[in-house]
Amino acid sequence: MKKAYHISIAKPGQNQTNEDCAIAQESLIAVSDGAGGGGVYADLWSAYLLNNLPQTPITSFSELNKWTEHIWEPFYVGCEEKAKIAGGMVLKKFYDEGSFATLAVVWKTNNLCRWISYGDSVIFHYNKEDDNLEHSFTKLVDFNNLPYLINCKDEPSEQGFGCGEFQINKNSIVFCATDSLSHYVLMMYELSHTERFQMELDEAQQTVSKNSLLISVASQNNIDFYNDVISKLINCRNHQYNFQKHIGALLRKNFIALDDFSYSIFEPLQ
């Protein structure tokens, strides 16, 4: 039986390249969101990062830096050749800007999950027994900020790096997701626990943004976080068509922003 699952879909109905990537192995899950707003070959860079992850956890920024130093050159050389063939603006853009992506990775050993994040892809640990959600992000309003991104030609910034660990048990559900799906998950959890998160929700709603509109719409609904959010992600984990239908329904309700959507999840023990 598989121990982990991953799903990644392009922006529904847009006929565009999916710049996200997701992987799932028995003891490792990861997502990367290739950022197409700058640079080129974002889809290739996100996939390259995930395909070159170490099997042992990265536990510090210096280790992340050493890892990127070790892997960047073959990607750069290969894409430089592609850019030379494309010529003109593509080559100039590659030289000037490179390729950009976020990164979120979890390594699982026994009852411990170690994680790293860079940018606004998020790692989540939900405990069904006590209805508690831990995550790797800062706060809801920060999804409005431009994310830190790993570049294929520049050293990463320590400010963009996060790491930590989750103690897990038989009630744990651990997954990681790219930004729009992560915003939805965190938003829905906070809306289902307004007594704890009203200040954070108010702060996020006061910004004039697509995300504040999503919060306003979703706040009009009664939310059962486990059944409405977590259970549906679990049930979609090995059915891409079902995930596409689920995302389509969330888009129609204006609960989630249009984007590429990706997540990787460890098989729940229960």
WORA-V909168 format. One record per residue. N is the residue number from 0. PSI is psi in whole degrees, -180 to 180 (NA if undefined). BURIAL is # if it has 24 or more other ideal C-beta (glycine too) atoms within 12 Angstrom, else .. Layout:
# WORA-V909168
n=N psi=PSI burial=BURIAL
n=N psi=PSI burial=BURIAL
This chain:
# WORA-V909168
n=0 psi=140 burial=.
n=1 psi=145 burial=.
n=2 psi=-10 burial=.
n=3 psi=158 burial=#
n=4 psi=155 burial=#
n=5 psi=147 burial=#
n=6 psi=139 burial=#
n=7 psi=126 burial=#
n=8 psi=149 burial=#
n=9 psi=168 burial=#
n=10 psi=118 burial=#
n=11 psi=131 burial=#
n=12 psi=8 burial=.
n=13 psi=-13 burial=.
n=14 psi=48 burial=.
n=15 psi=161 burial=.
n=16 psi=136 burial=.
n=17 psi=115 burial=#
n=18 psi=-3 burial=#
n=19 psi=163 burial=#
n=20 psi=148 burial=#
n=21 psi=144 burial=#
n=22 psi=158 burial=#
n=23 psi=126 burial=#
n=24 psi=174 burial=#
n=25 psi=-37 burial=.
n=26 psi=17 burial=#
n=27 psi=131 burial=#
n=28 psi=150 burial=#
n=29 psi=152 burial=#
n=30 psi=154 burial=#
n=31 psi=134 burial=#
n=32 psi=103 burial=#
n=33 psi=126 burial=#
n=34 psi=106 burial=#
n=35 psi=-3 burial=#
n=36 psi=-15 burial=.
n=37 psi=155 burial=#
n=38 psi=-167 burial=#
n=39 psi=167 burial=#
n=40 psi=35 burial=#
n=41 psi=-37 burial=#
n=42 psi=-38 burial=#
n=43 psi=-37 burial=#
n=44 psi=-43 burial=#
n=45 psi=-42 burial=#
n=46 psi=-39 burial=#
n=47 psi=-43 burial=#
n=48 psi=-48 burial=#
n=49 psi=-37 burial=#
n=50 psi=-10 burial=.
n=51 psi=17 burial=#
n=52 psi=143 burial=#
n=53 psi=155 burial=#
n=54 psi=-17 burial=.
n=55 psi=149 burial=.
n=56 psi=141 burial=#
n=57 psi=127 burial=#
n=58 psi=3 burial=.
n=59 psi=165 burial=.
n=60 psi=-38 burial=#
n=61 psi=-36 burial=.
n=62 psi=-38 burial=.
n=63 psi=-44 burial=#
n=64 psi=-44 burial=.
n=65 psi=-40 burial=.
n=66 psi=-47 burial=#
n=67 psi=-37 burial=#
n=68 psi=-35 burial=.
n=69 psi=-32 burial=.
n=70 psi=-17 burial=#
n=71 psi=-35 burial=#
n=72 psi=-46 burial=.
n=73 psi=-39 burial=.
n=74 psi=-48 burial=#
n=75 psi=-46 burial=#
n=76 psi=-44 burial=.
n=77 psi=-44 burial=.
n=78 psi=-29 burial=#
n=79 psi=-41 burial=#
n=80 psi=-44 burial=.
n=81 psi=-42 burial=.
n=82 psi=-35 burial=#
n=83 psi=-38 burial=.
n=84 psi=-43 burial=.
n=85 psi=-37 burial=.
n=86 psi=-175 burial=.
n=87 psi=-128 burial=.
n=88 psi=-33 burial=.
n=89 psi=-47 burial=.
n=90 psi=-44 burial=.
n=91 psi=-43 burial=.
n=92 psi=-39 burial=#
n=93 psi=-45 burial=#
n=94 psi=-41 burial=.
n=95 psi=-39 burial=.
n=96 psi=-32 burial=#
n=97 psi=-144 burial=#
n=98 psi=145 burial=#
n=99 psi=147 burial=#
n=100 psi=155 burial=#
n=101 psi=176 burial=#
n=102 psi=134 burial=#
n=103 psi=124 burial=#
n=104 psi=142 burial=#
n=105 psi=130 burial=#
n=106 psi=129 burial=#
n=107 psi=130 burial=#
n=108 psi=118 burial=.
n=109 psi=-115 burial=.
n=110 psi=25 burial=.
n=111 psi=134 burial=.
n=112 psi=118 burial=#
n=113 psi=140 burial=#
n=114 psi=156 burial=#
n=115 psi=152 burial=#
n=116 psi=151 burial=#
n=117 psi=110 burial=#
n=118 psi=-159 burial=#
n=119 psi=22 burial=#
n=120 psi=141 burial=#
n=121 psi=144 burial=#
n=122 psi=136 burial=#
n=123 psi=144 burial=#
n=124 psi=111 burial=#
n=125 psi=129 burial=#
n=126 psi=113 burial=#
n=127 psi=-34 burial=#
n=128 psi=-46 burial=.
n=129 psi=9 burial=.
n=130 psi=41 burial=.
n=131 psi=133 burial=#
n=132 psi=120 burial=#
n=133 psi=152 burial=#
n=134 psi=168 burial=#
n=135 psi=-2 burial=#
n=136 psi=178 burial=#
n=137 psi=-81 burial=#
n=138 psi=164 burial=#
n=139 psi=-43 burial=#
n=140 psi=-24 burial=#
n=141 psi=-9 burial=#
n=142 psi=-17 burial=#
n=143 psi=-16 burial=#
n=144 psi=153 burial=.
n=145 psi=131 burial=.
n=146 psi=154 burial=#
n=147 psi=143 burial=#
n=148 psi=141 burial=#
n=149 psi=129 burial=#
n=150 psi=144 burial=#
n=151 psi=-15 burial=#
n=152 psi=-5 burial=#
n=153 psi=154 burial=.
n=154 psi=143 burial=.
n=155 psi=163 burial=#
n=156 psi=135 burial=.
n=157 psi=-27 burial=.
n=158 psi=-26 burial=.
n=159 psi=-6 burial=#
n=160 psi=139 burial=#
n=161 psi=148 burial=#
n=162 psi=160 burial=#
n=163 psi=-167 burial=#
n=164 psi=153 burial=#
n=165 psi=131 burial=#
n=166 psi=128 burial=.
n=167 psi=160 burial=#
n=168 psi=-168 burial=.
n=169 psi=-17 burial=.
n=170 psi=3 burial=.
n=171 psi=141 burial=#
n=172 psi=116 burial=#
n=173 psi=128 burial=#
n=174 psi=164 burial=#
n=175 psi=153 burial=#
n=176 psi=155 burial=#
n=177 psi=175 burial=#
n=178 psi=-47 burial=#
n=179 psi=-41 burial=#
n=180 psi=-38 burial=#
n=181 psi=-42 burial=#
n=182 psi=-43 burial=#
n=183 psi=-48 burial=#
n=184 psi=-50 burial=#
n=185 psi=-41 burial=#
n=186 psi=-47 burial=#
n=187 psi=-36 burial=#
n=188 psi=-45 burial=#
n=189 psi=-36 burial=#
n=190 psi=-26 burial=#
n=191 psi=-1 burial=#
n=192 psi=54 burial=.
n=193 psi=-25 burial=.
n=194 psi=-25 burial=.
n=195 psi=-26 burial=.
n=196 psi=16 burial=#
n=197 psi=-40 burial=.
n=198 psi=-42 burial=.
n=199 psi=-40 burial=#
n=200 psi=-43 burial=#
n=201 psi=-44 burial=.
n=202 psi=-44 burial=.
n=203 psi=-35 burial=#
n=204 psi=-25 burial=#
n=205 psi=-14 burial=.
n=206 psi=142 burial=.
n=207 psi=98 burial=.
n=208 psi=168 burial=.
n=209 psi=-33 burial=.
n=210 psi=-37 burial=#
n=211 psi=-33 burial=#
n=212 psi=-41 burial=.
n=213 psi=-43 burial=#
n=214 psi=-43 burial=#
n=215 psi=-42 burial=.
n=216 psi=-49 burial=#
n=217 psi=-29 burial=#
n=218 psi=-13 burial=#
n=219 psi=1 burial=.
n=220 psi=150 burial=.
n=221 psi=130 burial=.
n=222 psi=125 burial=#
n=223 psi=102 burial=.
n=224 psi=-46 burial=#
n=225 psi=-50 burial=#
n=226 psi=-36 burial=.
n=227 psi=-28 burial=#
n=228 psi=-64 burial=#
n=229 psi=-49 burial=#
n=230 psi=-38 burial=.
n=231 psi=-38 burial=#
n=232 psi=-41 burial=#
n=233 psi=-45 burial=#
n=234 psi=-25 burial=.
n=235 psi=-5 burial=#
n=236 psi=-29 burial=#
n=237 psi=27 burial=.
n=238 psi=92 burial=.
n=239 psi=-37 burial=.
n=240 psi=-43 burial=.
n=241 psi=-37 burial=.
n=242 psi=-42 burial=#
n=243 psi=-42 burial=.
n=244 psi=-42 burial=.
n=245 psi=-48 burial=#
n=246 psi=-41 burial=#
n=247 psi=-41 burial=.
n=248 psi=-40 burial=.
n=249 psi=-37 burial=#
n=250 psi=-42 burial=#
n=251 psi=-32 burial=.
n=252 psi=-7 burial=.
n=253 psi=41 burial=.
n=254 psi=-14 burial=#
n=255 psi=148 burial=#
n=256 psi=146 burial=#
n=257 psi=129 burial=#
n=258 psi=177 burial=#
n=259 psi=148 burial=#
n=260 psi=128 burial=#
n=261 psi=143 burial=#
n=262 psi=154 burial=#
n=263 psi=141 burial=#
n=264 psi=137 burial=#
n=265 psi=143 burial=#
n=266 psi=120 burial=#
n=267 psi=143 burial=#
n=268 psi=-26 burial=.
n=269 psi=NA burial=.
